[in-house]
Amino acid sequence: MKYFSFTLLFLACLACGSKQQPYSGFTTSLSAKPLKFEQIQVVDSARYWWALTHGDLNGDGLEDIVFIEGNNDASGYLGYKVGQLEDSIWQDVVIAQAPISGGGFAAGDLEAADMDGDGDIDVLAVKHPGEWMDAAAPATIFWYENSGEGSGDWVEHLIGKGKGAVKDMSIGDFNADGLADLAVMTFDEHNVRIHRHNTDGSFTMVADFTEEGIHEGMDIGDLDSDGDLDVAANGYTFSNPGGDLTGNWIVTSIDDRWHNQTHHKDSWSINATKTFIADIDDDGANEVFMTHSENAGYPLAYYTRQPDGAWSPTIILDSIPAAHTLMVYDMDLDGDKDIVTGTNRGRAVNLERGLTEFPVHVLLNSGDHKSFETTTHETGGIYNGRVTDYDGDGDMDILRYPDHESRELYVLVNQTK
């Protein structure tokens, strides 16, 4: 899933089984710059924010935090917290208490983007009873139109149906027509759907994939260097056919370790990943980064596409438990992309008894894109972490939600600039 907002300009440019032995180890090197963060608390009343994202909804130049209030056993309302520079608790704004048709909102992901090309940031939402209540129940996906400067007048627009509880959503222009399309991953039915945005404002479902092991972990980007956006999900790639998107999307397995898990004492935790697409070596071809978001014993790795279409792995960390955050950005402004990851405190305590620290890591790229210095900036955990320049000062900050039941949310404010 994407963990940041898009403008249409950016959209047009985009984009427990048997444990296998890791392919290689990792080495460390010294960063060219010190990397420091100042942590500020911005939320003290979160309630099961399993779905959150960010975007400048009121046009003031600061990123706001978008959320669904309520867990996946009891759907809730859609809202956002108004970003500010002061070290204080951010104000709550309600976008919608409930869908027009009734019920509530519940999802494992949210996204915000300019859906209608009018220059302000709109918000996606999912109507569903909750994954724990009825994971197989169909979901209804909407976007809420921002009337400008976060005025409070949000208009609901229908996108389409998800096949069950939504785990991930990614916004991108799949057919290069300047309109924001949508990929949706659902959990119980192992399903990914593509919804095409039409010129009349409606959406059409143009692709419907069901693959064994699809659960959680999706992103979009050009994976075959043909100029259009593809999908990476749970260790699979789905290659864009071009045109009106109704052609044959070719499905390839990157590495089946990410979707071949068939048994674990917590069955909901199998095949749960985080996935991120980025060009780590700036050669014009994207890599696919992956971690396991719910279990231990899996690596942090990225995969590089070879000329024959196969994917070769590079292991960065041999194992990281419940790595429920994975983002790739230049955090120290040295020109190389770094990796932001960390452990979900609320899950890791059940995986490895005796754990007392749940690190937030920034893995600093040495410049060869294979060796990274592991730096730790907090030890209280991170869940669905997001990276964004929240204060507009030119360096990337981290939104830190310690675990899936936390009441607090923090911003790790980058001190590089």
Disulfide bonds with the S-S distance in Angstrom:
none
